[in-house]
Every structure is written in structure tokens, then in C-alpha cells.
Amino acid sequence: MYSASVYIALMHFPVYNRNGQVVTTAVANMDIHDIARTARTYGVKRFFIVTPIPEQKELVSRILHHWKEGYGAEFNPSRKEAFDMTEVRKDLDEVLASIRKTDPEVQLVATGASLDNALIRHDALGKAIRESRQAQLLLFGTGSGLTKDIVDLADCCLEPIRGPAAYNHLSVRAAVAITLDRLLGR
Amino acid sequence: MYSASVYIALMHFPVYNRNGQVVTTAVANMDIHDIARTARTYGVKRFFIVTPIPEQKELVSRILHHWKEGYGAEFNPSRKEAFDMTEVRKDLDEVLASIRKTDPEVQLVATGASLDNALIRHDALGKAIRESRQAQLLLFGTGSGLTKDIVDLADCCLEPIRGPAAYNHLSVRAAVAITLDRLLGR
């Protein structure tokens, strides 16, 4: 087990759409389930679903309640275990305020398929997580990725995932899985 | 780029449900999209969606047609590119017959969270793929995993994915992503 706290946030705003416009994406039920299970598998401390839209926050809260305390908790205890560390927040400030209650110093790491500046390699970040106590918050964008404003806020950017092919259109669910495995899986 | 052909099959039958009964699972639209994109990213030669139910085959064919040749192909060319190597088949025999037209010799590799017999490690299989021309077909189970009959048919079993935590309930979409990255991503 590694020693630093690792957090992840799935951002639904501010992100780009396919045309480069800043939008708020809808929360996908599948994202919540998939990413919570992956996060729990890799020992992530908390998974934050970030959306500024009150109705979307309410929807996510109801889904989480179903699996944490409602019928779902009895039906599928392993899903409860994954959702016990999953929370919904309105923005990055709220996420950071929540993390700082237990981890006052946290490094913000942006991720994305087209990042090319201030890159840190997966092996270097994985080593830092294993060997230091510096908490890390990994930011993942939905839609076509995090906006420049959010990337500029981050302390560093993680090198994009590349396969052997030129094609580079992973889903955010696959990107989270591969990223956590590269950082925490060995 | 590696030299062997790698194929993957997502099996909807025969698989276990949560109670250990042999069932046919429903095809999930999200699986098709996610796994096709991941497969394309890692240079997989073909992704087979396997279901014996005619109505499910028809549904998958319609989804694939939409993105390969219908409106979707124009709307999202990168999705077309992923779906161009995605096919639906009724069973493993049909998959093997299709592969053998171009790759007469193919090794069957079972995957699953609870496999414990005849295990091959990710690095060993990755090395084999890079250094030999032996084609590989990776079998992924939906539901609670491939049945013993299918596992027994396979030439070998891939070591299960483990994170640092004891929890071990990845979605099949996450398992495919992590497996392909471990085998083909470096």
C-alpha cells in the first residue's frame, strides 16, 4: 500500500465540448458506478463527482443514497463499499475544502489526452505517491476535457495516455482505470 | 507497434451471474462504445461482441451500422474508426472461424478476477505479443465472469488484475482498459 492520500475528481464543469465551447456535461450513471469501483480497487481515498447544477447534484445524491443506505446496499454490498468513498460537490473549491480537513497540503494534477505542458510522467508521479506523504488530487474532465483555466490552476499535468496506435479517444472511464493502474497498480 | 495480432471477445454467454448460475447477459450500449475505443487505441485487430440471442445480435448490428455508415459516421468520425473493427458474433466458434481466415493459429487467453490456474503474467504475455507472431484472442466475461467450461477451453489464463486494496470488483470495461494497457501500452 502506498503512503500518500490519492483523491480523484470527475469534472462536469468547466469542460469543453467537441467544438471547443465551455459547457456543463450531464452526469452519467455508468461513470459513477465504474469509476467508484475502479477507485476503490486502487485504494483511492475519495472520489468526487463535480457538477454545479443543483438538479444533477440531487440526482447523484439519490443514486449514492440508494447504494450506500437504501435497497442497493443490501442487494450489492461491494457496490456500497465503492460508494462509501464517493461524494458529489458543486465545484473544485468545495472539493479542496473537503480534502483539506484531513490533508491540508494537496497537489492538483490535471489529466487529459492533449496536455503538452509541465508534464509529469506516470512513473514519476507513482514514485512520489509511494515515497512521500504529499496528497494528490487527480482531475479528470468529461466531454472533450478540462478547460484551460482548470489546467492552469493545476500544479502539474500528467502525461497523456498513449497506445501504440495513433488513435487517441479513450472514454473517461477507461482513462481513469489506466491512470490509476499506472500510478498505483504495481 | 507489436507484431502479433491481438483480438478481444466480450462474452455475454456462457457467463455466471452473482449467484453462480449460467446466464446470458444483455448487451450494454456503453460496453460497445467504451471497449471499441479502448481496443482501437491499443491497436487491437478486431473486437467481437458475442451473444447467442438473435434480437441482441440485431440490436448490436443496428448500433454498429449507425456509427459505421449511418448518421453517426459523419457526426463522429473517430467513433466510426473504432467501430470499423467491431463485429457481433453468435458464439466462440464463429469468432474463431472469423479469426482463422487471417490468423490460422490463435491462442485463447481467458481473463477474470478469480482465475487461479495456468496463469500467465501480463509482462510475459506482453513480451510474447511483441516478440512473436502468435495471434492472441483475449476472452472477457460480462456478468460475474466466464464459466468454467470456457476457461477450460482456453490455452491459458491471464493473472487477475489486483490493486493495492483487497477490493476486487472492476467493471469489465475497466478490466479491458487496464489489461490492454498492461499488455500493449509500453
Interface residues (C-beta under 8 A of the other chain):
Chain A: M1 Y2 R18 M30 H33 D34 R37 T38 R40 T41 Y42 G43 N76 S78 R79 E81 A82 I161 R162 G163 P164 A165 Y167 N168 H169 L170 S171 R173 A174 V176 A177 I178 L180 D181 R182 L184 G185
Chain B: M1 Y2 R18 M30 H33 D34 R37 T38 R40 T41 Y42 G43 N76 S78 R79 E81 A82 I161 R162 G163 P164 A165 Y167 N168 H169 L170 S171 R173 A174 V176 A177 I178 L180 D181 R182 L184 G185
